[in-house]
Amino acid sequence: MRPPFLKYIALGIGTISVVTSVLFTNEATQFVKPFFHVFLYLFYIQTVKRNNPILFLFLLCAMLGEFLTAKDFESNYILIHCLFTCYFVLGTWMIWPVIKTADLKLKGQEIIIALLIVLPLLYVVYAITYYSMNEFTDSVFTIMACISFLLFTGTCFFVTLVHRHPQRLPLFMVGVGYFVVCIGYLVYELLLPSSLLMGGVNTLEIVAQYFFVVFLIHRQDMLMKIKWFI
């Protein structure tokens, strides 16, 4: 199959998963969402014409973590946090080489933007950690997952700030997507257990995962030592 066709199949399955979570329950998505990750990986390998074992493990962790979350979050709490810890660590590992080719000198305006991003991000991570540690007793796994999440999203925003390649923007979408996903999760659990809200959270998660694969497709260009004036 051609890459555009695989992309549209993946996004179509993602849309069906979101609609399923809104019309039925998030539990019902366990029978739909895994196919999104399968076709997303096929889209990648057909585009770049090679396998990527790290991306495969990255998407596999996401698939299993989301499947268990939809099935029974509380019963699989430790395993889910281990899977997402691996997921965020693998994601950070795939982003890391790009930092080496970036201009690490931040200007005054960029430092202010960085602070405006980092401070709310730290607050969200703190809120998730505090809530989870009060709800569950396995604080070690919660802290591990939160630290790995902070590294992953922080790296996404950092590359967006310091790199000049046009394809840095997909990483910004990834960082924003997961940042809002976490806020939505907190609101859902603490204030508003709405199926529409969960549908929005699922939508942003799908968008973030798609844009991360788009970033990886163009990562080799970003690793080239070329000055970009953007």
C-alpha positions in Angstrom: 0.0 0.0 0.0 1.1 3.6 -0.7 2.1 5.7 2.4 -0.8 8.3 2.0 -3.3 5.4 1.9 -1.9 3.9 5.1 -1.9 7.3 6.7 -5.6 7.8 6.0 -6.4 4.3 7.2 -4.5 5.0 10.5 -6.2 8.4 11.0 -9.6 6.9 10.1 -9.2 4.2 12.7 -8.2 6.8 15.2 -11.3 8.8 14.4 -13.5 5.6 14.9 -11.7 5.1 18.2 -12.6 8.6 19.4 -16.2 8.3 18.2 -16.4 4.9 20.0 -15.2 6.5 23.3 -17.8 9.2 23.0 -20.9 7.1 22.0 -20.1 4.1 24.1 -17.3 4.0 26.7 -13.5 4.3 26.7 -13.4 0.6 27.5 -14.8 -0.2 24.0 -11.8 1.4 22.4 -9.6 -1.5 23.4 -11.0 -3.4 20.3 -10.3 -0.5 17.9 -7.3 1.6 19.0 -4.6 -1.1 18.6 -5.1 -1.1 14.8 -4.3 2.7 14.8 -0.8 1.9 16.0 -0.3 -0.9 13.5 -1.2 1.2 10.5 0.8 4.2 11.9 3.9 2.0 11.9 3.2 0.7 8.4 2.8 4.3 7.3 6.3 5.0 8.6 8.1 2.0 7.2 6.5 2.4 3.8 7.5 6.1 3.8 11.1 5.7 4.8 11.5 2.2 3.3 13.1 0.7 6.4 12.2 -0.7 9.8 12.8 1.2 13.1 12.9 -1.2 16.1 12.8 1.6 18.6 9.7 3.1 17.0 8.2 -0.4 16.9 8.8 -0.8 20.7 7.6 2.8 21.3 4.2 2.2 19.6 4.0 -1.3 21.1 4.3 0.2 24.6 1.6 2.8 23.7 -0.7 0.1 22.3 -0.4 -2.2 25.3 -0.6 0.7 27.8 -3.8 2.2 26.2 -5.3 -1.3 25.8 -4.9 -2.0 29.5 -6.0 1.5 30.5 -9.2 1.0 28.5 -9.7 -2.5 29.9 -9.2 -1.8 33.6 -6.9 1.0 34.8 -6.9 0.2 38.5 -6.2 -3.5 38.2 -3.3 -2.9 35.8 -2.0 0.3 37.4 1.6 -0.8 37.9 2.0 -2.4 34.4 0.4 0.6 32.7 2.9 3.0 34.4 5.8 0.8 33.5 4.7 0.7 29.9 4.2 4.4 29.6 7.5 5.0 31.4 9.2 2.9 28.7 7.1 4.7 26.0 8.3 8.2 27.1 11.9 7.1 27.6 12.0 5.6 24.1 10.4 8.7 22.7 13.1 10.9 24.4 15.8 8.6 23.1 14.6 9.1 19.5 14.5 12.9 19.9 17.8 13.2 21.6 20.2 13.1 18.5 18.4 16.1 17.0 19.5 18.3 20.0 23.1 17.7 19.0 22.5 19.6 15.7 20.6 22.4 17.3 21.7 25.9 18.2 21.7 25.8 21.9 22.0 29.5 22.4 18.7 30.9 23.6 17.8 34.6 23.2 15.9 36.6 25.9 12.6 36.1 24.2 13.1 32.4 23.8 14.1 32.1 27.5 10.8 33.7 28.5 8.8 31.4 26.2 10.7 28.4 27.7 9.7 29.5 31.2 6.1 30.0 30.2 6.1 26.4 28.9 8.2 24.8 31.7 6.4 26.2 34.7 2.9 25.0 33.7 4.4 21.7 32.7 6.0 21.2 36.1 2.7 22.1 37.8 0.8 19.5 35.7 3.3 16.9 36.5 3.2 17.7 40.2 -0.6 17.6 40.1 -0.7 14.2 38.4 1.9 12.8 40.8 0.1 14.2 43.9 -3.3 12.9 42.7 -2.0 9.5 41.8 0.0 9.0 45.0 -3.2 9.9 47.0 -5.3 7.4 45.0 -2.8 4.6 44.7 0.0 3.2 47.0 2.6 2.5 44.3 4.2 5.9 44.4 7.6 4.7 42.8 5.9 3.8 39.5 3.9 7.0 39.5 7.1 9.1 40.0 9.0 7.1 37.3 6.1 7.7 34.8 5.9 11.4 35.7 9.7 12.0 35.3 9.8 10.2 32.0 6.7 12.3 30.8 8.5 15.5 31.9 11.6 14.5 30.0 9.7 13.6 26.8 7.5 16.7 26.6 10.3 18.9 27.8 12.6 17.6 25.0 9.8 18.2 22.5 9.5 21.8 23.5 13.2 22.3 23.8 13.9 21.1 20.2 11.0 23.4 19.0 12.8 26.4 20.7 16.4 25.7 19.7 16.2 24.0 16.3 15.6 26.0 13.1 14.5 23.2 10.8 10.9 23.7 9.5 10.0 20.1 10.6 10.5 21.0 14.3 6.8 22.0 14.4 5.5 18.4 14.6 7.4 18.1 17.9 5.6 21.2 19.2 2.3 19.5 18.3 3.4 16.4 20.2 4.4 18.4 23.3 1.2 20.5 23.3 -0.9 17.4 22.6 0.4 15.4 25.6 0.4 18.5 27.8 -3.3 19.0 27.2 -4.0 15.2 27.4 -2.7 15.3 31.0 -4.8 18.4 31.9 -7.8 16.7 30.3 -7.1 13.5 32.3 -7.0 15.5 35.6 -10.2 17.3 34.8 -11.9 14.1 33.8 -10.8 12.3 37.0 -11.3 15.1 39.5 -14.0 17.4 38.1 -15.9 16.4 35.0 -16.2 12.6 34.1 -17.6 13.4 30.7 -17.5 11.1 27.6 -17.0 14.2 25.4 -14.0 15.2 27.4 -12.5 11.7 27.2 -13.2 11.9 23.4 -11.1 15.1 23.3 -8.3 13.5 25.3 -8.3 10.5 22.9 -8.2 12.8 19.9 -5.2 14.8 21.1 -3.4 11.6 22.0 -3.9 10.3 18.4 -2.8 13.6 16.9 0.3 13.6 19.1 1.3 10.1 18.1 0.7 10.8 14.5 2.9 14.0 14.5 5.6 12.1 16.4 5.8 9.7 13.5 5.8 12.6 11.0 8.8 14.0 13.0 10.7 10.7 12.7 10.1 10.6 9.0 11.9 13.9 8.6 14.4 13.4 11.5 17.3 12.5 9.1 17.0 16.0 7.5 17.1 17.6 10.9 20.3 15.7 11.7 22.2 17.4 8.8 24.4 20.2 9.8 22.7 22.9 7.8 21.8 26.5 8.9 18.1 27.2 8.7 17.1 30.8 8.9 13.5 30.3 10.2 
